[in-house]
Amino acid sequence: MKTIAEIADVVELQTWAKNKPTTSSSLKEELEAALSDVTEQDPENLAQNVMDEFASRQQLLGDAYPFTCDGYKLGLKHTEPHNTTYLFCLALSLFPATAIENEQSYVQFETIVKNAAMQFFGGDGLRIGAPLSVAAKNGAILAG
């Protein structure tokens, strides 16, 4: 059985992906379906414990937490939630590296790092793995 924190991570990722709030009652229904064979866990109490985890994360992280929770509903707080470090780390923690092709993961990682650097430092960015012709066109200095 997954821990409350692990279940909360999955629900956060689903809420982000759906771009739609998750309520305690909808979570309880999902848990009932998932735990139909397991009788030791009460889905209603489990759903409330997960909602309590969200409230705890919200209190601990403050503005860095990209969700809002009122104890009954978890929803996205930021207008551009994909720009938060929290969601980037959440996705990395839930998607196993073995499920992503190496070539694709390199491009995705380089693109994410490039975009983060552009937002932090400003200016134009250049993906690390960009072709030499693009680097030269953008005035990149090449060490030889």
DAQUI-V161072 format. One record per backbone hydrogen bond with DSSP energy under -0.5 kcal/mol. NH is the residue of the N-H (numbers start at 1). CO is the residue of the C=O. Records with the same first field share a line. If there is no record, write none. Layout:
BEGIN
NH->CO + CO
END
This chain:
BEGIN
7->3
8->4
9->5
10->6
11->7
12->8
13->9
14->10
15->11
16->12
17->13
18->14
19->15
20->15
22->74
23->21
24->72
27->23
28->24
29->25
30->26
31->27
32->28
33->29
34->30
35->31
36->33
38->35
39->37
43->41
46->42
47->43
48->44
49->45
50->46
51->47
52->48
53->49
54->50
55->51
56->52
57->53
58->54
59->55
60->56
61->57
62->58
64->61
65->62
66->64
68->75
70->73
74->22
75->68 + 73
77->66
78->66
81->78
83->80
84->81
88->84
89->85
90->86
91->87
92->88
93->89
94->90
95->91
96->94
99->96
100->97
105->101
106->102
107->103
108->104
109->105
110->106
111->107
112->108
113->109
114->110
115->111
116->112
117->113
118->114
119->115
120->116
121->117
122->117 + 118
130->127
134->131
135->131
136->132
137->133
138->134
139->136
140->135
142->140
143->141
END
